[in-house]
Amino acid sequence: MDTPRFGIPEPLASRMTMAEQHEYLRTRFSRRRVLRGGAGAAGAVAGAGFLSGSACAADPKPSRAAATSPRAVTVDGARVAPFGRHLAFGADPRTQMRISWQVPFAVRKPYVRIGPGPLELSRTVEAEVRHLHTPSLGDKLPAVDQYYLHADVDGLSPDVTYYYGVGHEGYDPADPRRFSSVGTFRTAPDKPGKFVFTAFGDQGVSYDALANDQLILGQNPAFHLHAGDLCYADTTGHGKKSDLYDARVWDSFLAQTDSVAASVPWMVTTGNHDMEAWYSPDGYGGQLARWSLPDNGPDPRKTPGVYSFVYGNVGVIALDANDVSYEIPANKGYTDGAQTRWLDRRLGQLRKQPGIDFLVVFFHHCAFSTTSAHASDGGVREAWVPLFDKHQVDLVVNGHNHVYERTDAIRGGKVARRVPVGGGVDAVRDGIVYVTAGGAGADLYEFPVPDSYEGHIKDLDEVKTYHWTKDGEKNRDTVEWSRVRYTGFSFLAVKVEPGPRPKLTVTTLAESGERVDHFEITRARRP
């Protein structure tokens, strides 16, 4: 065994933060309990192994059979506390929930307890471990091993609140001492009713990101949409191995998000900073290891951020705009058009499905935005905007530009109806409203013109901006559709009301809680 560091075996110390080393020593010398080190069996390790000296992602559908990792350090399970819980719906939000979390060390026999009350966690669901190894990326970034756990909980009843706890051998969430770790979630109803969902993009780890999370929790949302660029472990965002990257940022991000994502399904998609080139396939191995999302997209093993679900009278579609982006081409065309063909089919199916009034689509790169940083992506406009028009999508939510911006109603790329703050729109009659909600917590961008938002209206007839072309160039534009602009941290809260004339009330709240925009989307119910 290597020489201990301050009484901690070197293989263990090299994988611990200073806080974890402090806790190890405190526990050891106060209770005379010694953690078990070494490279023993570590539960169900994802994938078929990993390559020495290179990053090999966890298999998106890892084996549940036990495996041994030469890098794994098995610690007494009683000393390993789960963190970073995050929920997601399965393909059917009425009966399926995906419960995910993280542990700092390999554990044995992970599971979820679930039941109708905090003291009635009688059902046990086995979890799988997806082990993600990141090699050393330079002298200052050591190799990192991360352990993500996932349980598919099916057979639930609609519109019911469930209690759950996550655990493993040596750590039972039903133990009264763990009562504070028990969480809750509610399944979707089997018929339309009033509810709220929230949305933003471009979060990262920051005080502002945490503040937005807490405001979102206060909206009591049924679910949250995250339009990509989740944590910025990759700070460059070009989707290349030359990007600056620190896998440990994910630990901070998931710990930060736990306060809301442990009870609110956190429905994510992929941004350019989520193309982590050290993992395969297409840099999405990290996404496949960390998230369990609906598996009804064109190829769940290849396109983890592409899926759909129905909640009440709203059909929601998540897309991966890296596939069509002209600005950042690292993954352009990686689905060979399969995603766009699936989108056309799925929008058509949802639009014909009885009981669905509204279609909401969210993805990262903007179809319509005017910031000085990224502006609009011509690839998104060419591939998808015609399909949104064809199927009368009601609301499109993007990130990428770290601001809030909202368009008038657009059809065929042009203004079809002006929608001021407090205005109303009907997608059938007027066109589609596009919202850039990139103020989740990452550093803010700038507009080339003054902000204009509720209480600070500065309407302009036109804004000079640009869009990215197929050649990766900026094509200058003069546009009339930029109606609301706000340089600040913010998020969307969308109130859904069914009825003879269904309505979406879209409200944008700043980090301070101040309302900066609101408008309504209505649609005549089909006979």
HUWODA-V249762 format. One record per backbone hydrogen bond with DSSP energy under -0.5 kcal/mol. NH is the residue of the N-H (numbers start at 1). CO is the residue of the C=O. E is the energy in kcal/mol with one decimal. If there is no record, write none. Layout:
<<NH,CO,E> <NH,CO,E>>
This chain:
<<5,8,-3.3> <6,4,-0.7> <8,5,-1.6> <12,9,-1.1> <13,9,-2.7> <14,10,-2.4> <15,12,-1.4> <16,13,-1.6> <21,17,-2.3> <22,18,-2.4> <23,19,-2.2> <24,20,-2.4> <25,21,-2.4> <26,22,-2.6> <27,23,-2.5> <28,24,-2.6> <29,25,-2.5> <30,26,-1.6> <31,27,-1.8> <32,28,-1.2> <33,27,-0.8> <34,32,-0.5> <37,35,-0.7> <42,43,-0.5> <42,67,-1.4> <45,43,-1.1> <49,46,-0.5> <54,51,-1.6> <56,54,-0.6> <62,59,-0.8> <67,43,-1.6> <69,40,-0.5> <72,69,-0.9> <74,38,-1.1> <74,72,-0.5> <75,73,-0.6> <75,106,-0.8> <79,76,-2.4> <80,77,-1.2> <81,79,-0.7> <83,102,-2.4> <86,100,-2.5> <87,261,-2.3> <88,98,-1.6> <90,96,-1.2> <93,91,-0.6> <95,92,-1.5> <96,92,-1.9> <97,153,-2.6> <98,88,-3.7> <99,97,-0.5> <99,151,-2.4> <100,86,-1.6> <100,98,-0.5> <101,149,-2.1> <102,83,-2.8> <103,147,-1.9> <106,73,-0.8> <107,42,-0.5> <111,167,-2.4> <112,125,-2.4> <113,165,-3.0> <114,123,-2.5> <115,163,-2.3> <120,117,-1.7> <122,120,-1.4> <123,114,-2.3> <125,112,-2.7> <127,110,-2.1> <128,150,-2.7> <129,44,-0.8> <130,148,-3.5> <131,129,-0.7> <132,130,-0.5> <132,146,-2.8> <133,56,-0.6> <133,131,-0.6> <134,132,-0.5> <134,144,-3.2> <137,141,-1.4> <141,138,-1.0> <142,140,-0.6> <144,134,-2.7> <146,132,-2.5> <147,103,-0.8> <148,130,-2.1> <148,146,-0.6> <149,101,-3.0> <150,128,-2.1> <151,99,-2.5> <153,97,-2.8> <153,151,-0.8> <154,152,-0.7> <156,95,-2.2> <159,188,-1.5> <160,157,-0.6> <162,160,-0.5> <162,185,-3.0> <163,115,-2.9> <164,183,-2.6> <165,113,-2.3> <167,111,-2.7> <168,171,-2.0> <169,108,-2.8> <171,168,-3.0> <173,171,-0.6> <175,172,-1.8> <178,175,-2.9> <179,176,-1.3> <181,178,-2.4> <182,179,-1.7> <183,164,-2.8> <185,162,-1.9> <187,160,-2.0> <188,93,-2.3> <195,496,-1.5> <197,494,-2.1> <198,223,-1.8> <199,492,-1.7> <200,225,-2.0> <201,437,-2.1> <202,228,-2.6> <203,229,-1.6> <204,230,-2.7> <206,204,-0.6> <210,206,-2.1> <211,207,-2.5> <212,208,-2.3> <213,209,-2.0> <214,210,-2.1> <215,211,-1.9> <216,212,-2.4> <217,213,-2.3> <218,214,-1.4> <219,216,-1.8> <220,217,-1.6> <221,216,-0.6> <222,196,-3.6> <223,196,-0.5> <224,265,-2.6> <225,198,-2.4> <226,224,-0.5> <226,267,-2.9> <227,200,-2.8> <227,225,-0.6> <228,226,-0.6> <234,273,-0.5> <235,233,-0.8> <235,244,-1.6> <236,244,-0.8> <243,240,-1.9> <246,233,-1.8> <249,246,-1.8> <250,247,-1.4> <251,248,-0.9> <252,248,-1.1> <253,249,-2.5> <254,250,-2.7> <255,251,-1.9> <256,252,-2.4> <257,253,-2.4> <258,254,-1.3> <259,256,-0.7> <260,257,-2.0> <261,257,-2.9> <262,258,-1.6> <263,260,-1.7> <264,260,-1.9> <265,222,-0.6> <265,263,-0.5> <266,87,-2.9> <267,224,-2.7> <267,265,-0.9> <268,266,-0.8> <269,226,-1.3> <274,271,-1.1> <275,272,-1.1> <276,274,-1.4> <276,283,-2.0> <277,275,-1.0> <279,276,-2.1> <283,279,-1.0> <284,281,-2.3> <288,284,-2.5> <289,285,-1.6> <290,286,-2.0> <291,287,-2.2> <293,291,-0.5> <302,299,-2.0> <303,299,-3.3> <306,303,-1.7> <307,305,-0.5> <307,318,-1.3> <309,316,-2.0> <311,314,-2.5> <314,311,-1.9> <315,358,-2.9> <316,309,-3.1> <317,360,-2.3> <318,307,-2.8> <319,362,-1.9> <321,319,-0.7> <323,320,-1.4> <324,321,-1.4> <325,321,-1.1> <329,327,-0.6> <331,328,-0.5> <332,329,-1.3> <333,323,-3.1> <334,331,-2.1> <336,333,-1.7> <338,335,-2.1> <341,337,-2.2> <342,338,-2.5> <343,339,-2.6> <344,340,-2.0> <345,341,-2.1> <346,342,-3.3> <347,343,-2.6> <348,344,-1.7> <349,345,-2.4> <350,346,-2.6> <351,347,-2.5> <352,348,-1.3> <353,349,-0.9> <353,350,-0.5> <356,353,-1.6> <357,313,-2.3> <357,355,-0.7> <358,313,-2.1> <360,315,-2.7> <361,395,-2.3> <362,317,-2.5> <363,397,-2.0> <372,446,-2.6> <376,466,-1.4> <377,366,-3.0> <378,376,-0.7> <378,468,-1.2> <381,377,-1.8> <382,378,-2.4> <383,379,-2.2> <384,380,-2.5> <385,380,-1.2> <386,381,-0.6> <387,384,-0.6> <388,384,-2.2> <389,385,-2.3> <390,386,-2.4> <391,387,-2.2> <392,389,-1.0> <393,388,-2.2> <394,359,-2.0> <395,359,-1.5> <396,433,-1.8> <397,361,-2.6> <398,435,-3.0> <399,364,-2.1> <401,399,-2.8> <402,400,-0.6> <403,401,-2.4> <404,486,-2.4> <405,436,-2.0> <406,484,-2.4> <407,434,-2.2> <408,481,-1.4> <409,417,-2.2> <410,432,-2.6> <411,414,-2.5> <414,411,-1.5> <416,409,-3.1> <417,409,-1.4> <422,518,-3.8> <423,420,-2.6> <425,520,-1.8> <427,522,-0.5> <430,426,-4.1> <431,426,-0.9> <432,410,-2.6> <433,394,-0.8> <435,396,-2.9> <436,405,-3.3> <437,398,-3.2> <437,435,-0.7> <438,401,-0.6> <438,403,-1.9> <440,201,-1.6> <441,202,-0.9> <442,202,-1.8> <445,402,-1.7> <448,370,-0.7> <452,485,-2.0> <453,456,-1.0> <454,516,-2.7> <456,453,-3.2> <463,479,-2.4> <465,463,-0.6> <465,477,-2.8> <467,475,-2.0> <468,376,-2.3> <469,473,-2.6> <472,469,-2.2> <475,467,-3.2> <475,473,-0.6> <476,474,-0.6> <477,465,-2.8> <479,463,-2.8> <483,406,-1.7> <483,481,-1.1> <484,406,-2.1> <485,452,-2.5> <486,404,-2.8> <488,486,-1.2> <490,439,-1.8> <491,509,-1.6> <492,199,-2.8> <493,507,-2.8> <494,197,-3.5> <495,493,-0.6> <495,505,-2.5> <496,195,-3.4> <496,494,-0.5> <497,503,-2.6> <502,499,-0.6> <502,523,-0.7> <503,497,-2.7> <504,521,-2.9> <505,495,-2.6> <506,504,-0.7> <506,519,-2.7> <507,493,-2.4> <507,505,-0.6> <508,517,-2.7> <509,491,-2.2> <509,507,-0.5> <510,514,-3.2> <511,489,-1.9> <513,510,-2.2> <516,508,-2.6> <517,508,-1.1> <519,506,-1.9> <520,423,-2.2> <521,504,-2.8> <522,425,-2.5> <523,502,-1.5> <525,500,-1.4>>
